[in-house]
Amino acid sequence: MVVTGLSGAGKSEALKSLEDLGYFCVDNLPPALIPEFIRFLPGGGEVRRVALGVDIRGGVFFDSVLESLEQVRAQGIEPQILYLEANDEVLVRRYKETRRRHPLAPHGRLVDGLNRERERLAGLRAQARWVVDTSELTPRQLRRRMAALFGQDEGRRRMLVNLVSFGFKYGLPQDADLVLDVRYLPNPQYEEALRLLPGTDPRVRDFLFAHPETGEFLDRSWSFLEFLLPHYANEGKEQLTVGIGCTGGQHRSVALAAELGERIRGLGYPVTVEHRDVRRALEENRARREGGA
C-alpha cells in the first residue's frame, strides 16, 4: 500500500495505525527505490502487508512516483493507494499549531504551497483506491477509521460504513455520500431539562421515540439503507459515508446515528459512528445559559 496525500492531512498518524495493525511501514522512501524495495522483500509470506509513506517531502525524487508504480505493476504486484486530504482551513490551522513550514512554501504563503501540492499529487489521487478526508477527524477517530478499513484480511474485508451526525448550521460533511435530514422531528432543544444533554443520553432518546414519527423515520431509513448497502458493496465501494443532520448536531441527529449504527452492525458491516458537532453545540448552549440568553 502507498500512503500519500496532503501535508498535514494525517499520513504519519495513518502509518502508525497501520503499523499497529501488522503492516511493515516505511516512511518517506524515495519513489525511485520502491521497485528495488519490493524485490528486496523476503519470500515465503514472511512480510504479507507493506505500507510505504510517499509524499512531496521527497522533493525532486517525488516526480518519479508514477513511473515507479508502473514498474511495480510490471513485477505482477498491484499497488493500492490510500490518499489523505483535508480542506485548506483545517490544514492551515494544523500548520499554525505545529509552527512548521510547508515543503513547497518555505518562504511564501502556506495556501500557495497547498495549491502546488495538490497539483503535484493529482496523478496519485486519481489512482487512489481509498480517499479519506480528515478535516473533521481527530487522531483517535482517524485511528478507528484505519482499523475499520484495514484491520481485517483482504479476503474478509467488508465495506466500511461511516455514520456522521452533524448540524446543518455548521455545514454538510464534505465526504458524505448520502445525507438524511431529521430537522422535522420534535426538537429536544426546546425542552429545558434536555437542552444541555447530548443525543446519546437515554432521556433524549426516550423523548424522541415517544413521538411515533421518530420510529417511522428510523424504520424507513433502515429499509432504505438495508436495500442500498449490498448494492454499493457489490460495486466494490470500500467505504460509504452517511450524514445524519439536524439543526445543531446535538440531539436528534446524534440519537438517530447511534440507532442506525447498531442496526447496520447487525448486518456484519464494520461501522464507525462520529458525532461531529455535538461538543460545539453543547458549548454554545452552555454559553447561552450562562449569558442569560
Secondary structure as the mmCIF struct_conf table of DSSP 4:
data_model
#
loop_
_struct_conf.conf_type_id
_struct_conf.id
_struct_conf.beg_label_comp_id
_struct_conf.beg_label_asym_id
_struct_conf.beg_label_seq_id
_struct_conf.end_label_comp_id
_struct_conf.end_label_asym_id
_struct_conf.end_label_seq_id
STRN STRN1 VAL A 2 GLY A 5
TURN_TY1_P TURN_TY1_P1 SER A 7 GLY A 8
BEND BEND1 ALA A 9 GLY A 10
HELX_RH_AL_P HELX_RH_AL_P1 LYS A 11 ASP A 20
TURN_TY1_P TURN_TY1_P2 LEU A 21 GLY A 22
STRN STRN2 PHE A 24 ASP A 27
BEND BEND2 ASN A 28 ASN A 28
HELX_RH_3T_P HELX_RH_3T_P1 PRO A 31 LEU A 33
HELX_RH_AL_P HELX_RH_AL_P2 ILE A 34 PHE A 40
BEND BEND3 LEU A 41 LEU A 41
TURN_TY1_P TURN_TY1_P3 GLY A 43 GLU A 46
BEND BEND4 VAL A 47 VAL A 47
STRN STRN3 VAL A 50 GLY A 53
HELX_RH_3T_P HELX_RH_3T_P2 ILE A 56 SER A 64
HELX_RH_AL_P HELX_RH_AL_P3 VAL A 65 ALA A 74
TURN_TY1_P TURN_TY1_P4 GLN A 75 GLY A 76
STRN STRN4 ILE A 81 GLU A 85
HELX_RH_AL_P HELX_RH_AL_P4 ASP A 88 THR A 98
TURN_TY1_P TURN_TY1_P5 ARG A 99 ARG A 99
HELX_LH_PP_P HELX_LH_PP_P1 ARG A 100 HIS A 102
TURN_TY1_P TURN_TY1_P6 PRO A 103 LEU A 104
BEND BEND5 PRO A 106 GLY A 108
HELX_RH_AL_P HELX_RH_AL_P5 LEU A 110 GLN A 127
BEND BEND6 ARG A 129 ARG A 129
STRN STRN5 TRP A 130 ASP A 133
TURN_TY1_P TURN_TY1_P7 SER A 135 GLU A 136
HELX_RH_AL_P HELX_RH_AL_P6 PRO A 139 PHE A 150
BEND BEND7 GLY A 151 GLN A 152
HELX_RH_3T_P HELX_RH_3T_P3 GLU A 154 ARG A 156
STRN STRN6 LEU A 160 GLY A 167
HELX_RH_3T_P HELX_RH_3T_P4 PHE A 168 TYR A 170
TURN_TY1_P TURN_TY1_P8 GLN A 174 ASP A 175
BEND BEND8 ASP A 177 ASP A 177
STRN STRN7 LEU A 178 ASP A 181
TURN_TY1_P TURN_TY1_P9 ARG A 183 TYR A 184
BEND BEND9 LEU A 185 LEU A 185
HELX_RH_3T_P HELX_RH_3T_P5 PRO A 188 TYR A 190
TURN_TY1_P TURN_TY1_P10 GLU A 192 LEU A 196
BEND BEND10 LEU A 197 LEU A 197
TURN_TY1_P TURN_TY1_P11 GLY A 199 THR A 200
BEND BEND11 ASP A 201 ASP A 201
HELX_RH_AL_P HELX_RH_AL_P7 PRO A 202 PHE A 209
TURN_TY1_P TURN_TY1_P12 ALA A 210 ALA A 210
BEND BEND12 HIS A 211 HIS A 211
HELX_RH_AL_P HELX_RH_AL_P8 PRO A 212 ASN A 234
TURN_TY1_P TURN_TY1_P13 GLU A 235 GLY A 236
BEND BEND13 GLU A 238 GLU A 238
STRN STRN8 GLN A 239 CYS A 246
BEND BEND14 THR A 247 HIS A 251
HELX_RH_AL_P HELX_RH_AL_P9 ARG A 252 ARG A 265
TURN_TY1_P TURN_TY1_P14 GLY A 266 GLY A 268
STRN STRN9 VAL A 271 HIS A 275
BEND BEND15 ARG A 276 ASP A 277
HELX_RH_AL_P HELX_RH_AL_P10 VAL A 278 GLU A 290
TURN_TY1_P TURN_TY1_P15 GLY A 291 GLY A 292
#
